[in-house]
């Protein structure tokens, strides 16, 4: 495995009202869920399957997965 950890990006799709996760480190990862908690579970399960299916190996007993989530929110300006 070229990385000692896996970076997953989670973005909020407002139109579909779901979080969407993908990763350049794991080919084929495309997961969506209504909450970050559910997304986290789905991402870890999918990565475990994809590592095996893609024949990716590591010297680590457990591979760290960093799920980076970003959501833009707005608050009303009380002075506007």
C-alpha positions in Angstrom: 0.0 0.0 0.0 1.4 3.4 -0.9 -0.1 5.2 2.1 0.1 4.5 5.8 -3.4 5.9 6.1 -6.5 6.4 3.9 -8.0 9.9 3.4 -11.7 10.0 2.6 -13.5 13.2 1.7 -17.2 13.5 2.7 -19.2 16.3 1.1 -22.8 17.3 1.7 -25.0 17.1 -1.4 -27.8 19.6 -0.5 -29.9 18.6 -3.6 -29.9 14.9 -2.7 -29.8 15.6 1.1 -27.0 13.1 1.7 -23.3 12.9 2.6 -21.2 11.6 -0.3 -17.8 10.0 0.4 -15.0 9.2 -2.0 -11.2 8.7 -1.8 -8.3 8.8 -4.2 -6.6 6.2 -2.0 -9.2 3.5 -2.5 -10.3 2.9 -6.1 -14.1 2.4 -6.4 -15.1 4.0 -3.1 -18.4 5.9 -3.5 -20.7 5.8 -0.5 -23.6 8.0 0.5 -25.7 8.3 3.7 -28.1 10.8 5.3 -25.9 11.3 8.4 -22.2 11.3 9.1 -22.6 8.5 11.7 -24.2 6.2 9.1 -21.7 7.3 6.5 -18.8 6.5 8.8 -20.0 2.9 9.2 -20.6 2.5 5.5 -17.2 3.9 4.5 -15.3 1.6 6.9 -17.2 -1.5 5.6 -16.8 -0.5 2.0 -13.0 0.2 2.4 -12.5 -3.2 4.1 -14.2 -4.9 1.1 -12.4 -2.8 -1.5 -9.0 -3.4 -0.1 -9.5 -7.1 -0.4 -11.2 -6.9 -3.9 -8.4 -4.5 -5.2 -5.7 -6.8 -3.8 -4.2 -3.9 -1.6 -2.1 -5.1 1.3 -0.4 -3.3 4.1 2.1 -4.1 6.8 -0.2 -2.5 9.4 -2.6 -4.6 11.5 -5.1 -1.7 11.2 -5.1 1.0 8.6 -6.1 4.4 9.8 -8.9 6.0 7.9 -9.3 9.8 8.1 -12.9 10.9 7.1 -12.8 14.7 6.4 -16.3 16.2 6.3 -17.1 19.7 5.3 -20.5 21.4 5.3 -21.2 25.1 4.6 -23.7 26.6 6.9 -24.9 30.2 7.3 -26.3 32.2 10.1 -28.4 35.4 9.7 -26.5 38.6 10.2 -28.3 40.4 13.1 -27.0 43.8 11.8 -28.2 43.4 8.2 
